[in-house]
Amino acid sequence: MSVEPAKNPLGQTLLFGVGLGPGDPDYMTVRARDIILSADRLVHFCKRGRRGHARITADAVVGQDAAREIALVFPVTIEVPVEDEGYSGPITQFYDDSAALLAAEMEAGRSVAVLCDGDPFFYGSFMHLWRRLSHRFPTEVVPGVTGMAGAWTRANAPITWGDDILTVLPGTLPEAELAPRRYGRGGDHEARPQPAQGAPCAGGHRPDRAGDLCRAGDDGRPGHHPPQRARRRGGAVFFDGAGPRRGAAAVSGSLTIVGLGPGPAQWLTPAAQAAIDSASDLIGYGPYLDRIPTRDGQTKHASDNRVEIDRARHALQLAAAGKTVAVVSGGDPGVFAMAAAVFEALEAGDPAWLSLPIAIEPGVTAMLAAAAKAGAPLGGDFCAISLSDNLKPWEVVTARCSPQTS
């Protein structure tokens, strides 16, 4: 049975790289759901004999349909070292053949949605198809919440505080390379980063390598705790040792820190929208609150963009008084945003606040959205530096940027 091309529900675009987030369907964006419901072909990568993680995530939105689906089965995965010719030859041919298969579908006028774990341009297989096809067919990349953003939010571990520098290392690197890269090229970076206690740790598609990453992150310093290990169960991401706060709550309210994404409402996740809808009080920077439609019975508390700690204290006070509070941030709340401020205020504030139920709903970051629009995959090591001079002189910003561009 063949499926006729859809009558242009997605415009002229034929190739979609669709980021589905870290595994929980609630973290899928509205735009991603619209595309996988409307595309003529649903494509997913998988290991021989298994369904792909991304396809399993999509089950919550669209059921199995053999007439629509194309499974791209990897000829090799972790059983052959990447540097081995037995890997590079077959995998290159696999991407060539896959691109040719999808090109035939698009030449026939059918739209193709490639389902991707996390974000399509963040260490993803889709990039290999994008390089081969995006210059031939109209293409849209839909950014998604990355696995690491899902991990640090579920672990309640804000990942960047103030003017911290965030460096991403793939867990597939050998342990001997991970340790020196953690502190810069030679391991003697002047301002050594201090990972947040309980920061998540994962080995990408090599779960056996997660231990390497965790060991490389533990340099024996007093008080330094190795990162937790992220794992999958039932399509979602969980964490060893992570979970809800235990003990009877001393207060009756709750606080959720919500990522609004980079701007367009279509990139807001359903989980974030649900947190906003259920809140009695919304707290945030004025322009961010302006993006949220006003509803009856909900109070907005707007403030300036230089009073993050005051805003966080206000949110905690309202929650402690029994309110259902949502603190909103642009992008992801754990990346140079309000999650860090809330936990800083929590540590220094009223001890009763420690009993509050606090959750974080991740969002698509501006850098992921920009990468998707610009067609610039973040496929290798990269460094994120805040360009804000609110908390530090501009000279410090430019000095930090210079080593990263050399």
Order of alpha helices (4+ residues) and beta strands (2+ residues): beta-alpha-beta-alpha-beta-alpha-beta-alpha-beta-alpha-beta-alpha-beta-alpha-beta-beta-beta-alpha-beta-alpha-beta-alpha-beta-alpha-beta-alpha-beta-alpha
